[in-house]
Amino acid sequence: DFQPFTVRVLSRNYLRGGTRFRKLSAVNTASTAMNFEWPWQYNFPPFFTLQPNVDTRQKQLAAWCSLALSYCRHQKLYTLDVMEAQESPVFNNKKIELPGKLSMEAIQVVFEELRKKGNLEWLDKNKSRCLVMWRRPEEWGKLIYQWVSKNGMVNSVFTLYELSNGDDTEGEEFHGLEEWMLLRSLQALQTDGKAEIITMDDGKGVKFF
């Protein structure tokens, strides 16, 4: 059985007037991990050892990056604790013989590759926690604006809470989007002249054009 993917995540619960962080806690995602479609390499023991050949390693790292991003997208994970990542099912396949676990050094190499690709940002100098972007801010912005246009809400004003947690966005891909990513997405739209981030009495909001 897969072990729970233990990560530390920022709260998806926001209070108008700012982001409220819940207590850092382990999130059990064992049941949803079971539903994830693992790539063929995941059951191939050499996949869990970084290969010395340069070309082979590049293909291997590309596969690891794709797997990590796909899993985070499946679980809607935006923030990871690197020290705990080694025990996650992504980097630890207990169904195969050794080596079925990626070393911490190799995980750091994968994460650095994700950083180079623009899919990861470190939260501290020690590189112990990171933001993971399986969809870039511009892509989120496009999804949000498509929803706004489709529902005839251009020239409307929303609070950040209404966009990410409101009843109207229930079922949309960006529902539950963490505030840091939501803000970046809206900033991308603002750069394109499609939105303006505004300050409201109860926090930040946005007007769409």
Salt bridges, closest charged atoms under 4 A:
ASP81 OD2 - ARG8 NE 3.33
GLU84 OE2 - ARG8 NH2 3.17
GLU87 OE2 - LYS101 NZ 2.64
GLU112 OE2 - ARG115 NH2 2.59
GLU121 OE2 - ARG184 NH1 2.74
GLU162 OE2 - ARG16 NH2 3.82
GLU170 OE1 - HIS175 NE2 3.36
GLU173 OE1 - ARG73 NH2 3.70
GLU173 OE1 - ARG135 NH1 3.07
ASP202 OD2 - ARG16 NH1 3.42
